[in-house]
């Protein structure tokens, strides 16, 4: 089952297909970010993860 790498909440397979990055990581979900900003938050968190 896919889960958010930020808050460890379960997400659907469909959500994972849409919002996972190229490595399959899910950096944001409806539980830990605003629905309207999931894509933006996901990109920001992915960038922060790669920068550290």
C-alpha positions as CSV (number, residue, x, y, z in Angstrom):
1,X,0.0,0.0,0.0
2,X,1.4,3.4,-0.9
3,X,1.9,5.9,1.8
4,X,3.0,9.5,2.2
5,X,6.7,9.8,2.9
6,X,6.2,12.9,4.9
7,X,3.4,11.9,7.4
8,X,3.2,8.1,6.7
9,X,-0.6,8.3,5.9
10,X,-2.1,5.8,3.5
11,X,-2.8,7.1,0.0
12,X,-4.6,5.3,-2.8
13,X,-2.8,3.8,-5.8
14,X,-4.4,6.4,-8.0
15,X,-3.1,9.2,-5.8
16,X,0.4,7.7,-5.9
17,X,0.3,7.4,-9.7
18,X,-0.6,11.1,-10.0
19,X,1.6,12.7,-7.3
20,X,4.6,10.4,-6.8
21,X,7.9,11.7,-8.1
22,X,10.0,9.9,-10.7
23,X,11.4,7.6,-7.9
24,X,7.9,6.8,-6.6
25,X,8.2,8.9,-3.5
26,X,5.1,10.7,-2.2
27,X,6.2,14.0,-0.5
28,X,2.7,15.3,0.4
29,X,-0.9,14.1,0.8
30,X,-4.3,15.5,1.8
31,X,-3.4,14.7,5.5
32,X,-0.3,16.9,5.6
33,X,-0.9,19.6,3.1
34,X,-3.8,21.7,1.6
35,X,-5.6,19.9,-1.3
36,X,-5.0,22.8,-3.6
37,X,-1.3,22.9,-2.9
38,X,-0.3,19.2,-2.9
39,X,1.7,19.4,-6.2
40,X,3.5,22.5,-5.1
41,X,4.3,21.2,-1.6
42,X,5.4,17.9,-3.0
43,X,7.9,19.6,-5.4
44,X,9.2,21.8,-2.6
45,X,9.7,18.8,-0.2
46,X,11.3,16.8,-3.0
47,X,13.7,19.6,-3.7
48,X,14.6,19.9,0.0
49,X,15.2,16.2,0.3
50,X,17.6,16.2,-2.6
51,X,19.4,19.3,-1.4
52,X,20.3,17.9,2.0
